[in-house]
């Protein structure tokens, strides 16, 4: 994952893609920050799963920023946030569609033996472990809640 990001930065530098280069630099800075935090717990570097979580968080942040910019009628800034989201998505695995998310959640609830909302945490932990970066956790949470409720 790190290699893909560095290669992407090199390609963006060579081709003069300023937005892509700045976005990839932000991603690498976030990963380095997490690496530094991980050292205090005895880990040298964060895993690819952690990097996927960082990328997902960055997309969520940009979605929120774009929404706020649109409400404030700052359409050029909203468009910039959306461009960055697309660049970040290039480095995430293919996202599951709504039907696939529902199927995965149903399978996990059955495997975990979820019987009520008190099993929500168990189910969500299993989903996060099995499908890191492949689905929207918020969407999965809604489906699991519906299945358990």
TAUR-V591619 format. One record per residue. N is the residue number from 1. SS is DSSP state (H for helix, E for strand, L for the rest). PHI is phi in whole degrees, 0 to 359 (NA if undefined). BURIAL is + if it has 9 or more other C-alpha atoms within 8 Angstrom, else -. Layout:
N SS PHI BURIAL
N SS PHI BURIAL
This chain:
1 L NA -
2 H 298 -
3 H 297 -
4 H 300 -
5 H 293 +
6 H 294 -
7 H 298 -
8 H 297 +
9 H 296 +
10 H 298 -
11 H 296 -
12 H 295 +
13 H 296 +
14 H 295 -
15 H 271 -
16 L 76 -
17 L 276 +
18 H 295 -
19 H 297 -
20 H 296 +
21 H 298 +
22 H 293 -
23 H 294 +
24 H 294 +
25 H 294 +
26 H 297 -
27 H 298 +
28 H 297 +
29 H 295 -
30 H 296 +
31 H 293 +
32 H 296 -
33 H 300 -
34 H 293 +
35 H 300 +
36 H 296 +
37 H 296 -
38 H 292 +
39 H 298 +
40 L 292 -
41 L 262 -
42 L 98 -
43 L 269 -
44 L 280 -
45 L 219 -
46 L 281 +
47 L 279 -
48 H 298 -
49 H 297 -
50 H 294 -
51 H 295 +
52 H 299 +
53 H 295 +
54 H 298 +
55 H 296 +
56 H 298 +
57 H 296 -
58 H 296 +
59 H 294 +
60 H 300 -
61 H 299 -
62 H 289 +
63 H 299 +
64 H 295 -
65 H 298 +
66 H 299 +
67 H 298 +
68 H 296 -
69 H 298 +
70 H 294 +
71 H 296 -
72 L 272 -
73 L 61 -
74 L 252 +
75 H 296 -
76 H 293 -
77 H 287 +
78 H 296 +
79 H 296 +
80 H 297 -
81 H 297 +
82 H 293 +
83 H 299 +
84 H 297 +
85 H 300 +
86 H 295 -
87 H 296 +
88 H 296 +
89 H 299 +
90 L 301 -
91 L 260 +
92 L 264 +
93 L 294 -
94 L 303 -
95 L 281 +
96 L 284 +
97 L 278 -
98 H 300 -
99 H 294 -
100 H 294 -
101 H 297 +
102 H 299 +
103 H 297 -
104 H 297 +
105 H 296 +
106 H 299 +
107 H 297 -
108 H 295 +
109 H 301 +
110 H 294 -
111 H 297 -
112 H 286 -
113 L 80 -
114 L 295 +
115 L 241 -
116 L 199 -
117 H 298 +
118 H 293 -
119 H 266 +
120 H 303 +
121 H 299 -
122 H 300 -
123 H 295 +
124 H 294 +
125 H 298 -
126 H 297 +
127 H 295 +
128 H 298 +
129 H 288 -
130 H 281 -
131 L 234 -
132 L 294 +
133 L 75 +
134 L 262 +
135 L 215 +
136 L 281 -
137 H 298 -
138 H 297 -
139 H 295 +
140 H 297 +
141 H 299 +
142 H 297 -
143 H 294 +
144 H 297 +
145 H 300 +
146 H 297 -
147 H 292 -
148 H 276 +
149 L 279 -
